[in-house]
Amino acid sequence: MRVPTLAPAYVGGVQLIAYASRRLLGERARQDLLRSCSTNVDNLEAGRYGTLATSALLVEEPMELPYALLLLAVLGYAEFAHGAW
């Protein structure tokens, strides 16, 4: 039986980064970080394709528990059904 391992790591990592950025960075620095990692048209036109990777890990606010659990359930099922990669 396959057990999802990447889904919990991803959801936990996103939550951890959101809490850490809120706790450790000042409001201005956090907003600058979010703006630089945003997948807006300006960033993509400037050739900053690294934003595609970083935007998948950075969220403005930590997810509320019901949403985090729902994301975990959906990603966990997808990983179970189709494999990790």
C-alpha positions in Angstrom: 0.0 0.0 0.0 1.3 3.4 -0.9 1.3 6.0 1.8 1.3 9.7 0.7 4.5 11.4 1.9 4.9 14.5 -0.2 1.4 15.9 0.4 1.8 16.2 4.2 5.4 17.7 3.6 4.1 20.2 1.1 1.1 21.4 3.2 3.2 21.5 6.3 6.0 23.4 4.5 3.6 26.0 3.1 2.1 26.5 6.6 5.5 26.7 8.2 6.8 29.2 5.7 3.7 31.4 6.2 4.0 31.4 9.9 7.8 32.0 9.9 7.5 34.9 7.4 4.8 36.5 9.5 6.8 36.0 12.7 10.4 36.8 11.6 10.0 39.4 8.9 8.7 42.9 9.3 5.5 43.8 7.4 7.4 45.8 4.7 10.0 43.0 4.2 7.2 40.4 4.0 5.3 42.4 1.5 8.4 42.9 -0.6 9.1 39.1 -0.5 5.5 38.3 -1.5 5.6 40.8 -4.3 8.9 39.5 -5.7 7.6 35.9 -5.7 4.3 36.8 -7.2 3.4 35.2 -10.5 2.1 38.5 -11.9 2.6 39.5 -15.5 5.4 41.9 -14.7 7.6 39.3 -13.0 7.0 36.7 -15.7 7.7 39.3 -18.5 10.9 40.2 -16.8 12.1 36.6 -17.1 11.7 35.7 -13.5 10.5 32.2 -14.0 11.9 31.2 -10.6 8.7 32.9 -9.3 6.8 29.9 -10.6 8.6 27.7 -8.1 8.6 30.1 -5.2 5.0 31.1 -5.6 4.0 27.5 -5.0 5.5 27.7 -1.5 4.7 31.3 -0.4 1.2 32.3 0.7 0.2 35.6 2.2 -1.5 34.1 5.2 -1.4 30.7 6.8 -4.3 28.6 5.8 -7.1 28.0 8.2 -7.3 24.5 9.5 -10.3 23.3 7.4 -8.6 24.5 4.2 -5.3 23.0 5.1 -7.0 19.7 5.8 -8.9 19.8 2.6 -5.7 20.5 0.6 -4.0 17.7 2.4 -6.9 15.3 1.6 -6.9 16.3 -2.1 -3.2 16.1 -2.6 -2.9 13.0 -0.5 -5.5 11.2 -2.6 -3.8 12.4 -5.8 -0.5 11.1 -4.6 -2.0 7.8 -3.5 -3.8 7.3 -6.8 -1.2 8.6 -9.2 2.2 8.4 -7.4 4.3 11.2 -5.9 5.7 12.5 -9.2 
